[in-house]
Amino acid sequence: MKINQNLSVSHLKPKIERLFELSGQKILDIEKNWNPSDGTPVFTSNGIYTTRGWTEWTQGFQFGSSIIQYDVTGEEKFLEIGQQQTIDKMATHVSHIGVHDHGFNNISTYGNLRRLILENRIDDEGWQRHFCELALKTSAAVQASRWTNIKNGLGFIYSFNGPHSLFSDTIRSLRILAVGHQLGHVLMGEGDQEISLMSRLIQHAKTTALYNVYYGEGRDAYDLRGRVAHESIFNTSDGNYRCPSTQQGYSPFSTWTRGLAWIITGYAEQLEFFATLQDTDLHESDIDQFDSIDTIVEWMTRSALATADFYLDNSAADGVPYWDTGAPGLSQMIDNHLDQTADPYNPWEPVDSSAAVITAQGLVRLGCYLKSKDQSNHLATKYLQAGLTIADTLFSAPYLSESNDHQGLILHSVYHRPNGWDHISPGQSVPSGESSMWGDYHARELGLLLWRLAENKPYPTFF
């Protein structure tokens, strides 16, 4: 991509204001017209949100969007929606034993509400903080209980695909364990064994760094630095790693760009979290296995930098990627298609704006983190400016949805290309023009982050 070095967060303020003007209208439209008995809104078809039974991982984004809308605009009606819907509908997500998505659903709702309480933005009323913290602690323990041990003494939180399956997505959902640990919680096992949430957080992050991220060191014939495998497969009988795989990407040997996005933003957030810790914050067994906070930060940084660089090298000039770096139709495009602005209406392969908006936040956070360590760090400037460049692209046409007839906020998102779940408009040969609940939520989360930076307000974190 071509990074705009002249952008600043203040330059983006008018676009952020427009984003949240449209965002409020769309939140209210969905709130008014969505029938909860239909399930959870997932992605749009012909501009109207629809559901898709796979896993219930997007409802927290729906109600979290209202909370973020209040955060930026101060409009009480959105806080009322977010609070009431969290109370009414999110309890099953706290105790859901069948998904790896706790950090998506529950940080977006209970976590955002707790953050606003701690910032004195909303009244505690004597019960809300305790209510949110109980939900977050329980959610963290349930997430941590989805555990597979592997041969090298590590382990991972397994995906909904089963105990053999490590998803790249979960590195961002891992933040629920950080909050749970911060709140002093543990997972209680058989015989009243106390299982450290921090230990499982670190082990999962390390396993992901070892097996889902490539570093150009000859691991296989497709080992490119920063490339990401969506899924890693393990033999649950002996704990051995077997092979890369994918659920939503084109192949195990290409990179599904939303999986790449989860990795970038997940590690960037974890680096922010670990910057607040001392070795004394780790359990004694964690110190034995991982040596020190500095050691952990070292390999997390390595993963974050490699994947961030890969994203920059494999996205179009405006910072928007195609849905998979190895998608077969890309061979039909002009040789220098990545040197051009992404074309969401091309006849060969769809772009994925949701991968872009998730990554933009990760790049901004990574840049801010590196800058906090070294003001002169040129990488900090590169990643921050890259994040701003992507935001500048997405908060404008053809990505910003300005039509009153479209419930989505950010257009040209893709859900599951291999399964053919995405709507293809008449006259088009690939999906385009649709939105997703995770893409819209992360646009709001990105907008909040940039708004806080522009206004010199408290930096928003999950911890």
Secondary structure, DSSP 4 states (H G I P E B T S, - for coil): ----TT--HHHHHHHHHHHHHHHHHHHHHHHHH--GGG----EEETTEEE---S---SHHHHHHHHHHHHHHH--HHHHHHHHHHHHHH-HHHHS-TT-S-HHHHHIIIIIHHHHHHHTTSS--TTTHHHHHHHHHHHHHHHHHHSEEE-TTS-EEE--TT-TTEEETTHHHHTHHHHHHHHTT--EE-GGG-EE-HHHHHHHHHHHHHHHTB--SSSSSTT--TT-B-SEEEE-TTT--EEEEE-SSSS-TTS-BHHHHHHHHHHHHHHHHHHTT--GGGS-HHHHHHH--HHHHHHHHHHHHHHHHHHHHHTS-TTSPPBSBTT-GGGGGS-TTGGGS---TT-SS--B-HHHHHHHHHHHHHHHHHHHHH-TT-HHHHHHHHHHHHHHHHHTSTTTB---TT---SB-S--S-TTTT-S---TT-SS--S--BHHHHHHHHHHHHHHHHHHTTPPPP---
